[in-house]
Amino acid sequence: MEQQSGWTVCVYCASSGSCDPVYHEAASLLGESLAAAGCTIVYGGSRNGSMGALANGALSKGGRVVGVLPRFLQQLEIEHASLSELHIVDDMRMRKHRMLTHSDAVVALPGGCGTFEELLEAISLKRLGLYLGPIIIVNIRDYYAPLLALLNAAVDEKFMAPKHRDMWTVVDRPDEVLPAMKAAPRWSESSLKFAVL
Ligand code: AMP
């Protein structure tokens, strides 16, 4: 039996139900593997798209799944009815804050601008030593290649330091997420010293 990890993992992913099903399958597999390892998943709380698939995958393995949904989105994104906990919050900023603050690691699956925004905020906070955990980017179908190219360009153009590349880890498949979380380079509050070039 796999060792129970006890990690609380914040997962950012798409609300879209119209994307290729391969993305929903990846979300479901990620939910299953994190739940099987004893992780608690914190996510956006919706039953739609990759978010719903993630939650269903985790719940199918008896996992603990915590949703954080802003009140004004309850009708649009539709809350998942079977979560371990659902927190209804006032706005998007509170949602993002609540999702990240109590998490030991962040995982980004493919998604739209909401997922980009959440992922880039986690990276920005980590650069400033305000978030210290692993950030794992799941690069299904090489979806994140343009964003990774842009992050590398930021380093090449000296908007960021080469050491900043240690802030995130890229994997190709959901089953690689847990090992990548465990192997992620350590990061400390002293990163503030090299935050600005
Ligand atoms: P998307 O990847 O665009 O489908 O968005 C994924 C999720 O992120 C959706 O639930 C959005 O409502 C959510 N989202 C978008 N912008 C923000 C934000 N600024 N703070 C928190 N959640 C957001």
Boltz pocket constraint, residues with backbone or C-beta under 6 A from the ligand:
constraints:
  - pocket:
      binder: B
      contacts: [[A, 13], [A, 14], [A, 15], [A, 16], [A, 44], [A, 46], [A, 73], [A, 77], [A, 92], [A, 93], [A, 95], [A, 96], [A, 110], [A, 111], [A, 112], [A, 113], [A, 114], [A, 115], [A, 116], [A, 117], [A, 118]]
      max_distance: 6.0
